[in-house]
């Protein structure tokens, strides 16, 4: 775990110096929410049905910008070969990247949700359950996205290829997260079917990623 934390800290320290990924993610997510606010008006009657889609469109597309740069920056600066030469298990690199990507995603989410609440003058009926759903959905998204980002890092058109192969794979996560978010915002208590899908999907992909990451990151 110390190796994973060191890799995550290195990534976050570099990112907070330049803020390239974080600024892009925040600007994109806020732009999506603002566009939706102009499209639907400040007080739409069916906001409970619109909110889940708006939020997860902002989360996934903004997160895509960060994931696409997760390994690309290492490749461009020649640091990826250095990481592979480190005397640590290759899965430690994956876990460290997952940690740093998760922190950036959570920062983006913590900024986007309050802006959404202010622009639409909306009150969340059960914030704790909403946070729980967002955390599970975000983790599933990061687990898969980090693995596929490493898979496409050596491809010249990786920014185009990553969304093409990522969205079909994370479709169960997005659908379950949107449905669970809609049920929470509508005051429905029974969200455990979607939560089980999110938890199972995330756990399976995390374990699989740990097992195959050393082969994925090879040239």
Helices and strands as residue ranges (DSSP letters): H 2-18, H 20-40, H 47-70, H 72-76, H 79-85, H 90-120, H 127-151, H 158-169, H 171-185, H 192-216
